Amino acid sequence: MSFPAITNATGSNPGPNSATVPDTVQSPVGNVWKVASLTAKLSPASVANATSAEQTFAVTGLLTTDAITVNKPTAQAGLGIVGSRVSATDVLAITFGNFTAATITPTASEVYTLFVARVQPNWTAPATGTPIDW
């Protein structure tokens, strides 16, 4: 089986290359509408010893319904990202954990990678069954 041809100017794949299929991006099936890999240059504040703290950053384009994963580009001993979310429109919230006995300041001006999955705006879970199966 071969992959369908990419046939439009934007490079998106409209599905099977057939005369009966229009040359447009097809509607999604399920609850994920868009996915993106973004970058943001962040300078987090220090994190007190033996604790976790959520910090917020302005990142244009994020919605509160987005599911997000954050990747720090470098490792720092005793410091971890223990959670991430979009706390308000255009606001990324990252919870840093400090597992040491000393205060840690995450490296300033690093470019973090964000993976964003946007939920389809008109999607609702089915009344029965698991949403992944419908």
C-alpha angles and dihedrals in degrees: 000000000000129000117258117260121262101238111169136074096249092058094238118137112242093194129257113011099245134141089235095057115080118234095251137105109274123239114260124251116219129012105305110090104170138002126199142176110216136173131219130183106227136182107192123197123245120286118222119239121278095004145088127236134187117225127187131219133185110248114168118228102028121130127203090240092058119110108221139189121192127207121195109212096223135039121239118191111251095008125106141167103239099174145001136190143152102258095184137353107300092004122114116198119199124185111212120198122209111201097180138084092246135065114264126203113202113234110277125240096013120155108238121199117228124198110202128190113190119205118231105261097228097038122122127176116258117258093243137021128028118308092228091064103051 
